[in-house]
Amino acid sequence: MKKDRDNIYPMTKVALCVSLLSVVSYFALPLPMTPVVLSLQTLAVGIIALILSPGQCAWAMVLYLVMGAVGLPVFSGGTAGVGKLLGPTGGYYFGFLISAVAVSLFKGKDINLKRYIAVMLGIAMPIQHLCAVIMMCIHNDFDMKASFVSVSLPFVVGDIVKGIGAAILAAAINKAESKSKNN
């Protein structure tokens, strides 16, 4: 009986994280100077990375990508499909997968807000933006500078804010979870 509960809890966390990411993806604001929309996905991916283990992060992100690839409207603005993943802005989705696992690996065992912020800004953002720039280069035959200006530069300040916000929220969630496990 205890074994069943031990399996259900992490699976529920993963499912809730995929649900969170799917829901916040609907909050998308198109910007006139770039094909990338402004969304809360970066915030959700950060929270996921900071509250799940690396393996759980990988499962959550792969599940999210597969859901979108098969046609469930879970990508930014309620979009879906393989074309979205392989399109000019698809690099962000692959960056989400890679960065979530990397952040989870480097976040440490202790709840530490400064470390959480450091891994969000020093690991997650560069990975996500690099993947986005590379995909834009491949898709539109842009050079690195044009791709950077198109899909990265307009989002740096907002992603810093969302990275810090994710760190603060994840620290609070992890503290609450730690307290509930101890009771």
Residue frames as a rotation matrix with the C-alpha (Angstrom) as fourth column:
MET 1
0.563 0.826 0.000 0.00
0.826 -0.563 0.000 0.00
0.000 0.000 -1.000 0.00
LYS 2
0.459 -0.472 -0.753 2.79
0.131 -0.802 0.583 2.44
-0.879 -0.366 -0.307 0.90
LYS 3
-0.578 -0.703 0.415 4.53
0.474 0.125 0.872 1.62
-0.664 0.700 0.261 -2.41
ASP 4
-0.011 0.676 0.737 1.42
0.987 -0.112 0.118 2.75
0.162 0.728 -0.666 -4.33
ARG 5
0.863 0.330 -0.383 1.37
0.428 -0.881 0.204 6.08
-0.270 -0.340 -0.901 -2.50
ASP 6
0.054 -0.940 -0.336 5.09
0.166 -0.323 0.932 6.53
-0.985 -0.106 0.139 -3.14
ASN 7
-0.657 -0.246 0.713 4.42
0.700 0.151 0.698 6.19
-0.279 0.957 0.074 -6.88
ILE 8
0.271 0.891 0.364 1.26
0.952 -0.305 0.037 8.27
0.144 0.336 -0.931 -7.00
TYR 9
0.566 -0.030 -0.824 2.70
0.422 -0.848 0.321 11.39
-0.708 -0.530 -0.467 -5.37
PRO 10
-0.477 -0.795 -0.374 5.48
0.051 -0.450 0.892 12.05
-0.877 0.407 0.255 -7.94
MET 11
-0.667 0.296 0.684 3.19
0.745 0.245 0.620 11.16
0.016 0.923 -0.384 -10.85
THR 12
0.461 0.871 -0.170 0.62
0.882 -0.472 -0.025 13.63
-0.102 -0.139 -0.985 -9.53
LYS 13
0.216 -0.474 -0.853 3.27
0.177 -0.841 0.512 16.34
-0.960 -0.262 -0.098 -9.24
VAL 14
-0.817 -0.532 0.225 4.36
0.273 -0.012 0.962 15.74
-0.509 0.847 0.155 -12.84
ALA 15
-0.292 0.800 0.525 0.75
0.937 0.131 0.323 15.81
0.190 0.586 -0.788 -14.07
LEU 16
0.601 0.512 -0.614 0.04
0.665 -0.746 0.029 19.03
-0.443 -0.426 -0.789 -12.19
CYS 17
-0.188 -0.763 -0.619 3.17
0.069 -0.639 0.766 20.63
-0.980 0.101 0.173 -13.62
VAL 18
-0.838 -0.036 0.544 2.22
0.531 0.167 0.831 19.64
-0.121 0.985 -0.121 -17.18
SER 19
0.175 0.979 0.104 -1.25
0.979 -0.184 0.087 21.06
0.104 0.087 -0.991 -16.52
LEU 20
0.388 -0.110 -0.915 0.21
0.387 -0.882 0.270 24.31
-0.837 -0.459 -0.300 -15.21
LEU 21
-0.659 -0.725 -0.200 2.40
0.077 -0.330 0.941 24.70
-0.748 0.605 0.273 -18.29
SER 22
-0.624 0.498 0.602 -0.50
0.773 0.284 0.567 23.87
0.111 0.819 -0.562 -20.61
VAL 23
0.430 0.857 -0.283 -2.80
0.890 -0.455 -0.025 26.42
-0.150 -0.242 -0.959 -18.95
VAL 24
0.248 -0.356 -0.901 -0.31
0.184 -0.896 0.405 29.31
-0.951 -0.266 -0.156 -18.81
SER 25
-0.713 -0.524 0.465 0.49
0.510 0.066 0.858 28.75
-0.480 0.849 0.220 -22.48
TYR 26
0.084 0.848 0.523 -2.90
0.989 -0.134 0.059 30.23
0.120 0.512 -0.850 -23.31
PHE 27
0.770 0.114 -0.628 -1.86
0.309 -0.928 0.210 33.57
-0.559 -0.355 -0.749 -21.88
ALA 28
-0.231 -0.838 0.494 0.05
0.876 0.042 0.481 34.80
-0.424 0.543 0.724 -24.91
LEU 29
0.602 0.330 -0.727 0.52
0.092 -0.933 -0.347 38.31
-0.793 0.142 -0.592 -26.21
PRO 30
0.458 -0.447 0.768 1.73
0.889 0.214 -0.406 38.72
0.017 0.868 0.495 -29.82
LEU 31
0.169 -0.488 -0.856 4.42
0.202 -0.833 0.515 41.34
-0.965 -0.260 -0.043 -30.32
PRO 32
0.913 0.335 -0.233 4.72
-0.126 -0.311 -0.942 43.25
-0.388 0.889 -0.242 -33.60
MET 33
0.424 -0.824 -0.375 8.52
-0.905 -0.395 -0.157 43.09
-0.019 0.406 -0.914 -33.92
THR 34
-0.701 -0.691 0.177 8.99
-0.699 0.715 0.021 39.34
-0.141 -0.109 -0.984 -33.51
PRO 35
-0.194 0.639 -0.744 7.33
-0.464 0.608 0.644 36.02
0.864 0.470 0.179 -34.39
VAL 36
-0.687 -0.103 -0.719 7.63
0.515 0.629 -0.582 34.95
0.512 -0.771 -0.380 -30.74
VAL 37
0.334 0.844 0.420 4.69
0.057 -0.463 0.885 35.69
0.941 -0.271 -0.203 -28.45
LEU 38
-0.619 -0.421 0.663 5.05
-0.594 -0.301 -0.746 36.94
0.513 -0.856 -0.064 -24.91
SER 39
0.373 0.759 -0.534 3.81
-0.161 0.619 0.768 34.21
0.914 -0.201 0.353 -22.58
LEU 40
0.434 -0.152 0.888 4.07
-0.901 -0.089 0.425 32.83
0.015 -0.984 -0.175 -19.06
GLN 41
0.883 -0.087 -0.462 5.63
-0.034 0.968 -0.249 29.58
0.468 0.235 0.852 -20.28
THR 42
-0.089 -0.995 0.044 9.10
-0.051 -0.039 -0.998 30.59
0.995 -0.091 -0.047 -19.08
LEU 43
-0.239 0.113 0.964 7.71
-0.930 -0.313 -0.194 31.16
0.280 -0.943 0.179 -15.59
ALA 44
0.746 0.616 0.253 5.99
-0.661 0.733 0.162 27.76
-0.086 -0.287 0.954 -15.54
VAL 45
0.644 -0.582 -0.496 9.04
0.101 0.708 -0.699 25.92
0.758 0.400 0.515 -16.91
GLY 46
-0.340 -0.800 0.494 11.15
-0.417 -0.343 -0.842 27.54
0.843 -0.493 -0.217 -14.17
ILE 47
0.092 0.463 0.882 8.76
-0.994 0.088 0.058 26.46
-0.051 -0.882 0.469 -11.45
ILE 48
0.933 0.271 -0.235 8.68
-0.309 0.940 -0.146 22.94
0.182 0.209 0.961 -12.87
ALA 49
0.290 -0.915 -0.279 12.48
0.034 0.301 -0.953 22.77
0.956 0.267 0.119 -12.98
LEU 50
-0.498 -0.554 0.667 12.82
-0.552 -0.390 -0.737 23.96
0.669 -0.735 -0.111 -9.41
ILE 51
0.021 0.552 0.834 10.19
-0.979 0.181 -0.095 21.72
-0.203 -0.814 0.544 -7.80
LEU 52
0.950 0.309 -0.050 10.70
-0.311 0.916 -0.255 18.44
-0.033 0.258 0.966 -9.69
SER 53
0.225 -0.881 0.417 13.65
0.034 0.435 0.900 16.08
-0.974 -0.188 0.128 -9.83
PRO 54
-0.520 -0.484 -0.704 15.63
-0.659 -0.298 0.691 15.96
-0.544 0.823 -0.164 -13.11
GLY 55
-0.959 0.176 0.221 13.88
0.262 0.852 0.454 12.74
-0.108 0.493 -0.863 -14.17
GLN 56
-0.086 0.980 -0.177 10.46
0.762 -0.050 -0.645 14.14
-0.642 -0.190 -0.743 -13.34
CYS 57
0.004 0.005 -1.000 11.32
-0.343 -0.939 -0.006 17.31
-0.939 0.343 -0.002 -15.29
ALA 58
-0.884 -0.381 -0.272 12.26
-0.388 0.269 0.882 15.26
-0.263 0.885 -0.385 -18.31
TRP 59
-0.687 0.689 0.229 8.99
0.709 0.705 0.006 13.31
-0.157 0.166 -0.974 -18.14
ALA 60
0.099 0.770 -0.630 6.92
0.483 -0.591 -0.646 16.46
-0.870 -0.240 -0.431 -17.66
MET 61
-0.152 -0.219 -0.964 8.52
-0.556 -0.787 0.267 18.31
-0.817 0.577 -0.002 -20.55
VAL 62
-0.983 -0.177 -0.048 8.46
-0.144 0.585 0.798 15.33
-0.113 0.792 -0.600 -22.92
LEU 63
-0.432 0.897 0.092 4.81
0.811 0.431 -0.396 14.72
-0.395 -0.097 -0.914 -22.07
TYR 64
0.170 0.454 -0.875 4.03
0.074 -0.891 -0.448 18.39
-0.983 0.011 -0.185 -22.76
LEU 65
-0.503 -0.454 -0.736 5.87
-0.664 -0.342 0.665 18.32
-0.553 0.823 -0.130 -26.10
VAL 66
-0.964 0.193 0.185 4.20
0.260 0.839 0.478 15.07
-0.063 0.509 -0.859 -27.18
MET 67
-0.133 0.968 -0.214 0.77
0.684 -0.067 -0.727 16.41
-0.718 -0.242 -0.653 -26.22
GLY 68
0.169 0.151 -0.974 1.35
-0.354 -0.913 -0.203 19.47
-0.920 0.379 -0.101 -28.39
ALA 69
-0.753 -0.557 -0.351 2.91
-0.527 0.190 0.828 17.49
-0.394 0.809 -0.437 -31.23
VAL 70
-0.838 0.466 0.284 -0.12
0.530 0.821 0.215 15.17
-0.133 0.331 -0.934 -31.51
GLY 71
-0.514 0.612 0.601 -2.49
0.388 -0.459 0.799 18.11
0.765 0.644 -0.002 -31.73
LEU 72
0.304 0.596 -0.743 -3.59
0.951 -0.149 0.269 19.02
0.049 -0.789 -0.612 -28.21
PRO 73
0.436 -0.079 0.896 -3.67
0.336 -0.910 -0.244 22.83
0.835 0.408 -0.370 -28.06
VAL 74
0.769 -0.181 -0.613 -1.09
0.624 0.007 0.782 23.26
-0.137 -0.983 0.118 -25.30
PHE 75
-0.333 -0.916 0.222 1.50
0.941 -0.339 0.010 25.45
0.066 0.212 0.975 -27.02
SER 76
-0.817 -0.085 -0.570 1.55
0.270 -0.930 -0.250 29.25
-0.509 -0.358 0.783 -26.85
GLY 77
-0.634 0.643 -0.429 -1.84
-0.725 -0.687 0.041 30.80
-0.268 0.337 0.903 -27.52
GLY 78
0.199 0.759 0.619 -3.52
-0.430 0.636 -0.641 27.39
-0.881 -0.139 0.453 -27.73
THR 79
0.328 -0.170 -0.929 -1.59
-0.930 0.114 -0.349 26.23
0.165 0.979 -0.121 -30.79
ALA 80
0.409 -0.189 0.893 -0.40
-0.291 0.900 0.324 22.70
-0.865 -0.392 0.313 -31.49
GLY 81
0.997 0.081 0.013 1.29
-0.027 0.470 -0.882 20.43
-0.078 0.879 0.470 -34.00
VAL 82
0.353 -0.912 0.209 4.67
0.817 0.409 0.406 19.28
-0.456 0.028 0.889 -35.18
GLY 83
0.254 -0.210 0.944 4.81
0.730 -0.599 -0.329 22.36
0.635 0.773 0.001 -37.40
LYS 84
0.892 0.082 0.445 4.85
-0.205 -0.804 0.558 24.55
0.404 -0.589 -0.700 -34.30
LEU 85
0.758 -0.641 0.121 7.76
0.156 0.358 0.921 22.56
-0.633 -0.679 0.371 -32.85
LEU 86
-0.001 -0.793 0.609 9.72
0.887 0.281 0.367 22.70
-0.462 0.541 0.703 -36.08
GLY 87
0.692 0.344 0.634 8.74
0.621 -0.732 -0.281 26.27
0.367 0.588 -0.721 -36.98
PRO 88
0.079 -0.737 0.672 10.75
0.146 -0.658 -0.739 29.43
0.986 0.156 0.056 -36.42
THR 89
0.061 -0.014 0.998 9.85
-0.857 -0.514 0.046 29.66
0.512 -0.858 -0.043 -32.72
GLY 90
0.797 0.333 -0.504 10.10
-0.147 0.916 0.373 25.94
0.586 -0.223 0.779 -31.98
GLY 91
-0.179 -0.965 -0.193 13.55
0.140 0.170 -0.976 26.34
0.974 -0.201 0.104 -30.48
TYR 92
-0.334 0.114 0.936 12.00
-0.842 -0.482 -0.241 27.65
0.424 -0.869 0.257 -27.30
TYR 93
0.720 0.687 0.094 10.13
-0.661 0.640 0.391 24.37
0.208 -0.344 0.916 -26.79
PHE 94
0.579 -0.600 -0.552 13.30
0.372 0.797 -0.476 22.30
0.726 0.070 0.684 -27.11
GLY 95
-0.434 -0.721 0.541 15.04
-0.138 -0.540 -0.830 24.85
0.890 -0.435 0.135 -24.89
PHE 96
0.252 0.607 0.754 12.34
-0.899 -0.142 0.415 24.33
0.359 -0.782 0.510 -22.27
LEU 97
0.931 0.099 -0.351 13.09
-0.030 0.980 0.197 20.60
0.364 -0.173 0.915 -22.16
ILE 98
0.159 -0.968 -0.195 16.86
0.544 0.251 -0.801 21.00
0.824 0.021 0.566 -21.96
SER 99
-0.437 -0.366 0.822 16.81
-0.332 -0.783 -0.525 23.92
0.836 -0.503 0.221 -19.52
ALA 100
0.541 0.696 0.473 14.29
-0.722 0.095 0.686 22.34
0.432 -0.712 0.554 -17.15
VAL 101
0.856 -0.276 -0.437 16.43
0.362 0.924 0.126 19.24
0.369 -0.266 0.891 -16.74
ALA 102
-0.124 -0.973 0.193 19.64
0.506 -0.230 -0.831 21.29
0.853 -0.006 0.521 -16.44
VAL 103
-0.167 0.129 0.977 18.15
-0.627 -0.779 -0.004 23.64
0.761 -0.614 0.211 -13.83
SER 104
0.831 0.542 0.128 16.80
-0.455 0.529 0.716 20.69
0.320 -0.653 0.686 -11.86
LEU 105
0.565 -0.704 -0.431 20.27
0.598 0.709 -0.374 19.11
0.569 -0.047 0.821 -11.90
PHE 106
-0.425 -0.873 0.238 21.98
0.544 -0.457 -0.704 22.26
0.724 -0.169 0.669 -10.62
LYS 107
0.293 0.641 0.709 19.38
-0.190 -0.688 0.701 23.66
0.937 -0.340 -0.080 -8.20
GLY 108
-0.720 -0.613 0.326 20.89
-0.476 0.094 -0.875 21.84
0.506 -0.785 -0.359 -5.24
LYS 109
-0.503 0.492 -0.711 19.23
0.593 0.795 0.130 19.78
0.628 -0.356 -0.691 -2.52
ASP 110
-0.541 0.255 -0.801 18.48
0.698 -0.394 -0.598 22.66
-0.468 -0.883 0.035 -0.16
ILE 111
0.534 0.733 0.422 15.85
0.835 -0.537 -0.123 25.32
0.137 0.418 -0.898 -0.70
ASN 112
-0.258 -0.735 -0.627 18.01
0.643 -0.615 0.457 28.33
-0.721 -0.285 0.631 -1.54
LEU 113
0.723 0.678 -0.133 16.44
0.381 -0.553 -0.741 31.34
-0.576 0.485 -0.658 -3.24
LYS 114
0.330 -0.671 -0.664 19.77
-0.652 -0.671 0.354 32.85
-0.682 0.316 -0.659 -4.33
ARG 115
-0.695 -0.575 0.431 20.83
-0.137 0.695 0.706 29.57
-0.706 0.432 -0.562 -5.93
TYR 116
0.030 0.808 0.588 17.41
0.730 0.384 -0.566 29.20
-0.683 0.446 -0.578 -7.57
ILE 117
0.796 0.231 -0.559 17.73
-0.104 -0.858 -0.503 32.67
-0.596 0.459 -0.659 -9.09
ALA 118
-0.111 -0.943 -0.312 21.30
-0.687 -0.154 0.710 31.96
-0.718 0.294 -0.631 -10.21
VAL 119
-0.685 -0.158 0.711 20.37
0.264 0.856 0.445 28.74
-0.679 0.493 -0.544 -12.04
MET 120
0.411 0.881 0.234 17.33
0.644 -0.098 -0.759 30.36
-0.646 0.462 -0.608 -13.62
LEU 121
0.840 -0.073 -0.538 19.30
-0.302 -0.886 -0.351 33.32
-0.451 0.457 -0.767 -14.96
GLY 122
-0.033 -0.984 -0.177 22.61
-0.839 -0.069 0.540 31.55
-0.544 0.166 -0.823 -15.55
ILE 123
-0.816 -0.235 0.528 21.39
-0.004 0.916 0.400 28.25
-0.578 0.324 -0.749 -16.97
ALA 124
-0.048 0.902 0.430 17.72
0.663 0.351 -0.662 28.34
-0.747 0.253 -0.614 -18.01
MET 125
0.635 0.359 -0.685 17.73
-0.134 -0.821 -0.555 31.66
-0.761 0.444 -0.473 -19.87
PRO 126
-0.235 -0.773 -0.589 20.89
-0.791 -0.200 0.578 31.07
-0.564 0.602 -0.565 -21.91
ILE 127
-0.807 -0.043 0.589 19.79
0.177 0.934 0.311 27.55
-0.563 0.355 -0.746 -22.92
GLN 128
0.160 0.967 0.196 16.28
0.635 0.051 -0.771 28.65
-0.755 0.248 -0.607 -23.91
HIS 129
0.603 0.063 -0.795 17.49
-0.350 -0.875 -0.335 31.68
-0.716 0.480 -0.506 -25.84
LEU 130
-0.502 -0.840 -0.207 20.31
-0.623 0.186 0.760 29.80
-0.599 0.510 -0.617 -27.56
CYS 131
-0.602 0.356 0.715 17.90
0.509 0.861 0.000 27.07
-0.615 0.364 -0.699 -28.73
ALA 132
0.501 0.845 -0.187 15.49
0.429 -0.430 -0.794 29.75
-0.751 0.318 -0.578 -29.99
VAL 133
0.287 -0.484 -0.827 18.23
-0.666 -0.722 0.191 31.59
-0.689 0.495 -0.529 -31.87
ILE 134
-0.754 -0.607 0.249 19.55
-0.280 0.641 0.714 28.37
-0.594 0.469 -0.654 -33.45
MET 135
-0.254 0.736 0.628 16.07
0.713 0.581 -0.393 27.30
-0.654 0.348 -0.672 -34.59
MET 136
0.670 0.481 -0.566 15.43
0.038 -0.783 -0.620 30.73
-0.742 0.394 -0.543 -36.09
CYS 137
-0.192 -0.828 -0.528 18.76
-0.723 -0.244 0.646 30.53
-0.663 0.505 -0.552 -37.95
ILE 138
-0.820 -0.116 0.560 17.87
0.154 0.898 0.412 27.12
-0.551 0.424 -0.719 -39.33
HIS 139
-0.023 0.949 0.315 14.26
0.746 0.226 -0.626 27.92
-0.665 0.220 -0.713 -40.20
ASN 140
0.855 0.456 -0.248 14.64
0.244 -0.774 -0.584 31.37
-0.458 0.439 -0.773 -41.72
ASP 141
0.358 -0.812 0.462 18.24
0.892 0.150 -0.427 31.17
0.277 0.565 0.777 -42.89
PHE 142
0.930 -0.067 0.363 19.08
-0.169 -0.951 0.260 34.11
0.328 -0.303 -0.895 -40.62
ASP 143
-0.189 -0.973 -0.134 22.53
0.067 0.123 -0.990 34.81
0.980 -0.196 0.042 -39.27
MET 144
-0.305 0.020 -0.952 23.04
0.886 0.372 -0.276 34.62
0.349 -0.928 -0.131 -35.49
LYS 145
-0.960 -0.102 -0.261 22.77
0.204 -0.895 -0.397 38.39
-0.193 -0.434 0.880 -35.00
ALA 146
-0.618 0.785 -0.046 19.45
-0.573 -0.409 0.711 38.71
0.539 0.466 0.702 -36.86
SER 147
-0.046 0.587 -0.808 18.07
0.317 0.776 0.545 35.69
0.947 -0.231 -0.222 -35.02
PHE 148
-0.600 -0.257 -0.757 19.18
0.792 -0.064 -0.607 37.08
0.108 -0.964 0.242 -31.66
VAL 149
-0.970 0.235 -0.068 17.52
-0.228 -0.969 -0.097 40.42
-0.089 -0.078 0.993 -32.38
SER 150
-0.420 0.853 -0.309 14.34
-0.521 0.052 0.852 38.66
0.743 0.519 0.423 -33.52
VAL 151
0.380 0.670 -0.638 13.75
0.002 0.689 0.725 35.94
0.925 -0.276 0.261 -30.92
SER 152
-0.014 -0.444 -0.896 15.95
0.902 0.382 -0.203 36.69
0.432 -0.810 0.395 -27.93
LEU 153
-0.847 -0.501 0.180 16.68
0.394 -0.817 -0.421 40.36
0.358 -0.286 0.889 -27.32
PRO 154
-0.336 0.760 0.557 13.04
-0.423 -0.650 0.632 41.50
0.841 -0.023 0.540 -26.96
PHE 155
0.614 0.687 -0.388 12.50
-0.066 0.535 0.842 38.93
0.786 -0.492 0.374 -24.20
VAL 156
-0.335 -0.859 -0.386 15.61
0.373 0.255 -0.892 39.26
0.865 -0.443 0.235 -22.03
VAL 157
-0.778 0.031 0.627 14.19
-0.499 -0.637 -0.588 41.67
0.381 -0.770 0.511 -19.44
GLY 158
0.250 0.960 0.126 10.87
-0.903 0.184 0.388 39.84
0.350 -0.210 0.913 -19.20
ASP 159
0.518 -0.108 -0.849 12.62
0.053 0.994 -0.094 36.48
0.854 0.004 0.520 -18.87
ILE 160
-0.689 -0.724 0.037 14.80
0.073 -0.120 -0.990 37.85
0.721 -0.679 0.136 -16.07
VAL 161
-0.458 0.614 0.643 11.64
-0.874 -0.443 -0.199 38.93
0.163 -0.653 0.739 -14.23
LYS 162
0.596 0.728 -0.340 9.96
-0.669 0.684 0.291 35.56
0.444 0.054 0.894 -14.89
GLY 163
0.039 -0.675 -0.737 13.10
0.161 0.732 -0.662 33.68
0.986 -0.093 0.137 -13.81
ILE 164
-0.877 -0.317 0.361 13.21
-0.251 -0.339 -0.907 35.55
0.410 -0.886 0.218 -10.51
GLY 165
-0.085 0.941 0.327 9.46
-0.989 -0.121 0.090 35.06
0.124 -0.316 0.941 -10.09
ALA 166
0.520 0.225 -0.824 9.80
-0.305 0.950 0.067 31.32
0.798 0.216 0.563 -10.75
ALA 167
-0.479 -0.788 -0.388 12.57
0.184 0.342 -0.921 31.10
0.858 -0.512 -0.019 -8.15
ILE 168
-0.768 0.243 0.592 10.48
-0.622 -0.501 -0.601 32.90
0.151 -0.830 0.537 -5.53
LEU 169
0.281 0.959 -0.040 7.37
-0.938 0.283 0.198 30.81
0.201 -0.018 0.979 -6.21
ALA 170
0.359 -0.205 -0.910 9.30
-0.105 0.960 -0.258 27.52
0.927 0.189 0.324 -6.33
ALA 171
-0.761 -0.648 0.031 11.06
-0.068 0.032 -0.997 28.28
0.645 -0.761 -0.068 -3.05
ALA 172
-0.458 0.679 0.574 7.68
-0.887 -0.304 -0.348 28.91
-0.062 -0.668 0.741 -1.42
ILE 173
0.547 0.657 -0.519 6.22
-0.712 0.691 0.125 25.71
0.441 0.301 0.845 -2.92
ASN 174
-0.011 -0.644 -0.765 9.24
0.049 0.763 -0.644 23.65
0.999 -0.045 0.024 -1.83
LYS 175
-0.863 -0.259 0.434 9.08
-0.376 -0.246 -0.893 25.07
0.339 -0.934 0.115 1.71
ALA 176
-0.019 0.941 0.339 5.36
-0.997 0.007 -0.076 24.28
-0.074 -0.339 0.938 1.95
GLU 177
0.562 0.182 -0.807 5.94
-0.422 0.902 -0.091 20.76
0.711 0.392 0.584 0.60
SER 178
-0.463 -0.825 -0.323 8.80
-0.017 0.373 -0.928 20.22
0.886 -0.425 -0.186 3.05
LYS 179
-0.699 0.282 0.657 6.61
-0.714 -0.319 -0.623 21.32
0.034 -0.905 0.425 5.96
SER 180
0.366 0.929 -0.057 3.77
-0.927 0.369 0.070 19.02
0.086 0.027 0.996 4.91
LYS 181
0.292 -0.338 -0.895 6.14
-0.164 0.904 -0.395 16.04
0.942 0.262 0.208 4.66
ASN 182
-0.751 -0.660 0.023 7.44
-0.084 0.061 -0.995 16.73
0.655 -0.749 -0.102 8.15
ASN 183
-0.477 0.649 0.593 3.94
-0.875 -0.288 -0.388 16.82
-0.081 -0.704 0.705 9.65
